[in-house]
Amino acid sequence: MTDKPTPDAAALAERDDQVRLLRDSVIAFAAGRLPLMRARKLRKAQPEFDPAMFAELAGQGWAGLLLPEEFGGFGLGFAEARVVIEGLSAQLAPEPLVPVAVLAAGALRRCAKSARRDELLGALAEGTSVPAVAWQNVAGSLELEQPPFTAVRAGEGWTLEGEARFVRPGSGATVYLLLASTPEGVALFAVEPGSSGLEMKTEAQADGTSLARLRATQLRVSAAAALTLKREDLAAALDEALVMNAVELLALIVRMRAMTLDYLKTRMQFGKAIGSFQSLQHRSADMLIQEELTRAVVGQAVAALDDDVPQHTRTSMASRAKARAGEAAMSTAREAIQLHGGIAVTDEYDLSLYVNRVLSLAPWLGNAQAHRRRYVRLNPPVAASEG
């Protein structure tokens, strides 16, 4: 990795202003266009998001935020992507920005140049294509050494066999990017839904969205469908998606704690607000600690992506961020439920929407336990010294 020039104070200040303006724009858009009532209506819908709204988000420039300008993107960084994802996640927008605009876009732009790759990237930035990456095998492994599909040449094209799970979005994808091993290495194969030889089943999630399970049996594809890339390049895209997934979880943590704090201030018992009870104040403080720790770790991981740190550091910080965010989100959800009492799990109460979204997002791309194990494998001396 070559040394990057250090930005001067003026450039840093200008970017901070840009990020603040973008944050204000996202918050205003989400408040006006993405009410929680909309999230309720879209639960269990097919597709699980509104394609027109995804196109509208693309019209705002958010689908192509991380893509180079040559593909219709803005070529911005992860600090900007963070504020967009935080704002949309806080309103429980089901549009798959992280799976598409981060994971799929990150994988595609690292593929070898081809007409099909450029076409997919341009359509993604426009919001007319919603690609979903099928990279994880049935066992849910986080490693890339054994892709879920195998591809062998068949005439001028390829034949694919294999099975993948945990594909997001589970419904509404316009093209699947199947990760397969080939005699030359690995490649993503762009396959349309409904193709002969491709079977898709959806697996329902707690928040009303779904994950897709894909099985390829004698799936024939053209030579143009093969998009070659290196394993380390796909690993980089996965790390980016992990960090942005942690950003999503942080937005949920913030909202759940805020809702709980409001409830403690207004719920009266024995003639006083229950938030004045010392035991509940201690538990509220624990929720705040979890939020602030997550904010710090996620902020470091986002900065690492923007700084283009070495692969080992990037992967370590991505797993660290996901482990922290996943565990904190689950812990905050449990505390919010208990501090709200019985109303917290009723469908009519908005907190239940956030809890169910946590239950869906926390395991995706690997849960907290899986990423703690991966962090230990990557950093055994550090893990041993920290106990």
N, C-alpha and C positions, 0 to 999 in steps of 0.2 A: 504494500500500500504506500502510495506516494504521500509526502507531507502536504497537507492542505494549507493554503494561506490563512492566517489568522484574521478574521474580520475586524475592522476598526470599530471604535465606539459608536460612530455615526451610523454605520451599517447595522449594528446590533440594535440601536435605538429605533431605526427605521423598521426593522423586522418586528420588534416588539409592538410598535404602533400598528403594523399590518395585522398581527395576530389579534390584537385587541379589537380592531375594527371588524375582523372576520368573526370573532366571538359574538360581538353585539349583533351582527347580521344574522348569524345562526340562531341565536336566542330569540330574536324578533320573528324570524321565519317559523321556528318550531312552535312558538306560542300562538301564532296566528293560523298556521296550516296543519299542525299536528297535535290536536287536542287528545287527551287520554280517551275520550269517547270513541275516537277513530280506532285506537288500538283495540278497544273492546270489540268493535264491529268486525275487525279483520281476523279475530281469532278463529282458527280452524277453517279459514277461507282457502279456496284453491283458485289461483295461487295465493300464497300466504302474505303477499304484499301487493300493493297497487302499482302495476307497471306504469301507469300514467304519472304517479307520484315519483317513481324512480326516474322517469324521464325528466320530471320537473327538477329533481335534485341535480340531475346531470346538467340541466339548463342553467343552474346556479354555478356550475363548474365543479361541483363536489365529487362527481363520479371520476373525473379525470384530474383531480387535484394533484396526484402524485405522478401523473404521466407527463412525458416530455411534450412540448408544444407541437412537435411534428405529428403527433397523433391526436391533436385537439385538446390536449391537457394544459395544465398551468405550470407544471414543473416545480411545484412548491414542495415544502418539506413536511416532516412529521409533526412539528409543532402546530402547523396549520391544520393538518389532518386531525390532530387530537381535538382541537376546539370544535370542528365540525362533528366528529363522532360523539363527543361529550354532549353537545346540544341535542342531537337527534336521539341519542340513547336515553337522555333524561326524560324525553317525552314518549319513550317506548315505541319509537317508529320501527315497524317490522322490516322496512326496506333494507336489504342485505348489503350495506355499505362496506363492512369489513370483509366479508367473504368475496365480494366482487371487486370493489375499488382498491382494496389493499392486497388480498391474497391472489386473486386471479390476475389483477393488473400487474402485480409484482412478478408473478411467474411468467406472464406473457411477454412483458418487456425485456426479460432476460433470455427469452428464447432466441435462437438463431433467426436472422432476418428472413422473412418469406412473405409472399403475398397474403397468405391466410393469416399469419400473425398480425400483419399491419391492418388487415380488414377487421379482425376481432378487436384490436386495440382502439381503432377509430370508432367502431360501433359502441364499444364500452363507454368511451368518453361522451358519446352522444346520448347514451341511455337507451339505445335501441337493442343492445345485446346484454344479456345477463349470464355470464359464464360462471360455472361452478367447478371447482377443482376436486377431483376424486383421487386423493393421494394416500388415504389411510386404509390399511387392510382390515379384515373382519375382526381381528384381535385388537385393533385400536392402537397399534404400535406407533410411537412417535418417531421412529427411525426410518430412513429412506433406503436402506440397503436392500429391502425386499419389497419392491412396488407391488401393488395389489393386482396388476395386470401384466401379462406377457404378450409380446407382439412378435410375430414371425412374418416374413415376407411371403406374399401370395400373389404371384404375377407382378403387376405394376403397383399393387397396393399392399395392404397388411391384413392379417387376421389376428384378432385379440381374444384372449381368454382371461377370466379372473373375476374377482368380486371385491368391491370396496364398500365401506360404510362411512357414516358420519359426514355425509356430503351436505354442505349448506350453501345456498338455500335448498331445502328439501323439495320444494315445489316452486315452479315459476322460472327455473333456469331455461334459457334458450339454447344453450350449448353446454355439454359436459367436456371437461378437460381430463382425460383418463391418463393417469401416470402408469407407464408400462416400461418394463425392461425389454430392450431389443438387443440384437447381436452387437450393435455398435455402442450401447450404453443405455441411457434412459431417454424417454421422450413423452411429451404430452400429446394425446390424440384428441383432436376436436371432433366430437360426435354429437349429432343432433338427437334430441329426445325422440323416442318413437322409432329409432333406427332398428331394422331387422337384426336380431341377435343381441339387442340390449334390453334387459329387463330392469325396470325401476320400481321399487317399493318405497313408500314413505313410512317413517317411524315417528309417531306423534311425540311432541315435547310438551312440557308442562304449561308453557305460555301460549299454546295453540299453534305454534309454528311446527316444523317437522325437519327431520334429517332424511336424506335419501340413501337408499341401499341399492347399489348398481351391480348387476351381474352381466358379464359378457360371455356369450356362448357362440363360437364361430362368427364373431362380429367382423364383417368385412368393411374396411375403410380404404379410401383412396390414398395415394402417396402424399397428396397435398395436405391431408389431415394430420400428418406427423409434424410436430413442432419440437425440434431438438433443443435440449438444454442440459446443463450440468447439474449433478446432484447438489453441489454447494450453492448453486444459484437458486434452486428451489428451496433449499434450506434457509437462505436469506429471506426469501419471500414469506416463508412460514414464520420466521422470527418476527418479521414486521407485523404479520397478522396477530401473532401472540401478544405483542405489546399493545396493539390497538384493541384487541379483545380485553386486555386488562384495563384500558381506558374506558371501554363500555361498562365494565363491572364497577369501576370507580364512580362513574356517573350514577349508577344504581345505588351504590352505597351512600352517596351524598343525599340523594332523594329520600331513601328510606330513613336515614337518621333525621333529616329535617322534618319529615312527616311525624316521626316518633316524638321529637322535641315539641312540636306544636301540640300534639295530643297530650303530652305530660303537662303542658301549660294550661290547657283548657279543661281537662277531665278533673272533676271535683269529687272529693271523698272526705268525709268527716269535716266538711266545711272549708276545705282548702284544696288547692291544686295538688295533684299527686306528684307533680314535679318537685314539690318542696320536701318530699320524703327523702331522707338521706340515703337510704339503700338504693332508691331509684336514681338519685344523682350520681352515685358511684357507677351504676351500670351505664348511665348516659355518658359518663366520662370515658368508660372503656370503649364505647362505640366511637367517640371522637378520636381516641388514640388509634383505633384501627383505621379510621378514615385518613388521619394525617400520615400514618406510616405508609399506607397504600399510596397516597398522593406523592410522597417523597420518592418511593421506589419506582413508581410509574414515570414520574418526571425525569428521573435519572435514565430510565430505559429509553424514553422518547428522545432525550438529548443524545444518547449514544447512537441511535439510528441516524440522527441528523449529522453527527460528527463522523459517521462512516468508520466506526471503530473496527478492529480486527474481528474475524469470525468468532473466535473463542469467546471474546468479551461480549460480543453481540448476543450470541446464543445463551451465555450464562445470564446476562441481564434480562433477556426475554423470559427465560424460565423463572428467574427470581421474581419478575413483575407478575407473571401469571400465577405463580404459587401464592404470593402475597395477596393479590387481588381476589383470587378465587376463594381463599380461606377467609379473608375479611368479609367478602360479600355473603358467604354462607353464615358466618358468625353474626353479622349485622342483621341479616334476615331473621335469624332465630331470636335475637334480642328484641327486634322490632315486634315480632309476633307476641312474645311474652309480655312486653310492656304495654301493648295495645289490648291485651286480654283476648276474649273470644272474637271480637269484631275483625281482627287482623286477617283471619283466614276465610272470611265471608267473601263471596264473589263480588258483592256490591261495593265493597270497600276498596279504594284504589291501591292500598298497600299490597293487596293480594296480587295485583298485576305485576308489581315490582318483584315480589318474592318469586313468582312463577318464572319471570324472565331470568332471575338469578339461577334458578334451578335448570334452566335451559342453556345459559351461556357459560356457567362455571365449568361444566365438564368438557365443553367443546375445545378441540385442539389439545386435550389433556387436562386432567384435573390437578388440583394443588399438590396432591401426593405424588403424582407422576412427575411433576416438574421439580419437586424437591429432590426426588431420586435422580433426575437428570442433572440437576445442579451439582449434586454430590459427586456424580460420575465425572463431571467436567472439572470440578475443583476439590479433589479429595483432601489436599493439605489444608485448605481454608476451612472446609467443613470440619475436619478433625480438630483444628485449633479453636473453632468456635463452639465445640461441643455439640 
